[in-house]
Amino acid sequence: MKEITVPAPAKINLALKIKGLRSDGYHEVELIMQSISLHDRIRLRKNDGGIRLTTSDPSLPVGKKNLAYRAAEVILDYVNLPAAVDIHIEKRIPVAAGLAGGSTDAAAVLVGINKLFGLSLADEVLLELAAGLGSDVPFCLHGGTAFAYGRGEKIRQLPDIERLDLVIVNPGIPISTPWAYTQYDRSGKKSNLPVNKLLQIIEEDKEIDWQEGWGNDLEGIVLKEYKELPLIKERLKAMGAQFVLMSGSGSTFFAVVEDQKQGEEIRDNWPDKKDFVTIAWTVKKDFPELW
């Protein structure tokens, strides 16, 4: 095999609970994470030497500052192979949007290089390498529906939820994740998200009731600071969405809609043409729909 193309799906948080600040400077969190159909595509090709990274988005770094580049270094170094791979990222996920775009690209590189070079690394090894790259990367290796805890790097796979049709809206406002967590700490808020109850709903394959407490502890902090964002949430609800939540530290929102047709109607009638607006849906573990 000389070349492989790997899908790298975006991630949303159905729940994001902050339990407190740890002694190592990270936050203790509980997350219910979900892969969606919006995805980048990562093409990997063997070359004669070196790691060369290109991307369809000229704003992205193409060297060691790119997490996908570092993922290639880490896995090839682990197996003591000379670096000899071209990486091309076809970027579809908005950058700095709270959708784990960089993390999912890095995870796709780990998966792709493992296949391309026939390394046959165990899942435990890939998860360890992923955890060293960033908190979201371990989840992005397999995706689907999962519970993440610790600083987000510990993953417990959950049963795949039934397909949810979604509208994704990103207004292009970059929000610093460290800033959002710092503001949360300063606010003195204490989370009351009922994550254990939400996990039980998924594990027992119950129909999701969006009034059960699904939420994001960072949302109130971010919406208070960025006055444009509450308008997006209100507009999605006014256009018929069943449930709307900010993903991660923002500024992306996902809206649960009745079906794909309703999602298309919201997308096509969205009044602010500068916003990134697309339909999507939840995908299963290892995202067989996207290969």
N, C-alpha and C positions, 0 to 999 in steps of 0.2 A: 504494500500500500504506500503510495507516494503522497496522497492528499486526502484530507477529510474535512467536511463542513459540519459544525456542531451548533445546534441552537442554544441560545443563552436567554432564557425567559426572564422578564421582569418579576419583581416580588412586591406584593402589598402586605400590609399588616392588618389582619382582621381584629387584632387586639395588641396593644402595646402598653405594658404596665411597667412603671419604674418603681422598684422596691427600695432603692437608696444608693448612695455612693459607697463604693468599695475602697479598701485600703490601698489597692493598686491604681486608683484613679479612674477606673472604669465604673460604670453603673451596673448594679444588679437588676436584671430585667426579666420579664416573662412576656413572651411574644407568641402569638398565633400567626404563623406566616403562610402565605399562599402564592404559588406561581400562577402567572397569567399568560395569555397567548401573545401579548406584545413581547417581541423578542429581537435581540441582535442575532446576527449570524457570524460565526467565527470560522474562517477558512485557514487551515493549517497545511503547510506543504514542506516536505523535506528539502533542504538546500545543501550547498557544499560547505557551509560553515557560517556560524554566527546566528544571532537572533535579529530578524528584521521585521519590524511592525509597521503596518500601514493601516489607515482608517478612512472611512468615508466622511468623517467629521473632522475638518481641519482644526477645530478648537482643542482636540484631544492631544495629549503628549504621545510621542511615539517611542520614547526611551524608557529608562528605569522608573520614571514617575508614573508610568502606566501600569496598573495592577496586573493586567494580562501579560505584559512583558516580564514582570517579576515572577508570575506564576510559571512561565516557561523556564526561567532561570532555576527556580526552586526545584521543580520536578526533575529536570535534566541533571542538576547537580546531585540530587538524591541518588540517582541511579548511576552516577559517574559517567554520563554520556557527554560528548562534546556538543556544545550548543550549535544546532544546525537546523533551524526551522524558520520559515516565513509565516507570519501571522497577519491576517487581514480581518479587521473588524468592520462589518457592515452595520452601521449604527442606526437603530430605529428607536431605542429607548432614550427619552430626553436625558440630558446630562444634569447631574446635581439636582435630581428631582425627587429623591426619597423612594426610588424604585430599584435600588441596588444594581444600577447599570454597570458600574465598574466591577462589583463583586461577582456578578453573574458572568461577565466576560472572563474573569480570572478562573472561575470554576470550569467554564467551557474549555479553556486552554488545558487545565489539568486533565479533564476527561478526554479531550481530543488527543493530547500527546500520549497519554496512556494507551489509547487505541492505535494511533498512527505508528508508534515505535514498538508495538507489541510488548509493552512492559509488564502487563498483567499484575499491576500493583493492587494489593488488597484494598478494599473499601476503607478499612481502618487507617491505612497509610495515607490515602488521598484526603481523608478527613483531617488527619494531623497536619498535612501540608497546607490544607485550606485554612485551618484555624490560625496558622502562622501568618497568613496573608491578611486576614481581617475577619471581623465577627460575623458578617453575613455570608462569607464564602462557603463555609460548610453546608449551610442550608441549600445554597444554589447548586451544589453538586447533584442533588437528586430532586429538589423542589417538591411539588405536590402540596400537601397540607402538612404542617409540622409545628411542634411546640419547641421553642428555643428558650433557653434559660442560661443562668450564669451571666456572662457579659453578652450572651447571644450566640456563643459558639457551641454550646451543648445542645444537641438536637435529638428530639424524640419524634419519630415519624408517626403521623396520625393517619387514620383512614381518609382516603380521598373524599372530599365533600362532593355533593351533587353539583353539576355545572351551574355556575352563576354567570349571567350576562351582565356586562359592565360597560360603563363609559368612563374613560380616563381623561382628565383635564389637567393640563399643566400650563400655568400662565408665564413660565419662563423666568420666575423670580428665584434666584439661587439663595438657599438658606443653609447656613452653617449648622451642621449637626452638633458640634461641641457647644456652639452658642445656645442652641435650643435646650440642651441638657443643663447648661449652666443657669439659664434663666429659670428652668424648672426648679433647680436646687434653691435658688434665691427666693423663689415664690413661697417656699415653705409648705407647698401642697403635699398631701398624702394621698396616694392612689387608693381608690376603692373599686377598681375594676375586678369583677368576679371571675377571674381567669379559670379557676377550678370548675366552676359551673359551666363555663363556655366549653372547656375541654370535654366535659361529660356529654354535652350536647353532640359534639362531633364524634366522640368514641362510641356513643350509643346510636349513631346514625339517625338522630332526631331531625325533624325539619327545623331550619334556622328561623328563629323569631328575632328580628332585629331590635326588639325592645328589651332583650335579655341583658344588655350591658356591654355590648361590643363597643370598643372605644380606643382612644389614643391619648395617653397622658400628655403628650406634647402639643396636641391640637390647640387647646385653649391658650397656651403661652404664645404660640406662633400667630394665631388669628388675632390676638390682642395687639401684637406689634405690627403686623402687615394688614392694613385696613382693607386692601383689595380682596383678600382671601375669603372673608365671610360672605362677600357678595357672590362668589363662585358657588359656595355651598348652598346659599339660599336659592340661587338660580337653578341649580340642579334639582333641588326639591320642588321648586315651582314648576319645573318641566316634567315632573312625574316620577322622579327617582324614589325607590322604596327606602333607600338608606344611603347616606353620604358620609365619607370619612376621609380625613387627610391621611396619607400614607407616610410612615416614618416621620422625619422632621420636615416634610413638605418640600416643595410647595404643590405637589400633585395631590389631587383628590380622585378617589374612585367612587362611582355611584352604582349601586345595584339596581338593575332595571328588570322589567317583567320578561322581556325577551329581546332578541337581537334587533327586531324591527323597531321597538321603542328606542333602543340605543342609537340606531341609525337616524331616527327622527331628531333626537337631541343633538347628535353630532352635526347633522345637516342644517339645523336651525340655530346653532350656537352663534350668538350675536357678535362676540369679540373674535375677529378673524386672526388676531395675533396669537391667540392661545393654541397650544397643541391639544387637539381633541381627537380621540379615536375610540372605536369600540374594541372590546376585548372580552375574554371569558376565562374562567379558571381552568387550569390544566392539571393533569394527574402526575403522580410521581414518575420521574424519568421522562416526562412529557412526550409520550409516544406520538401525540398528535402533531408535533412540530418537526420531527426528523424527516 
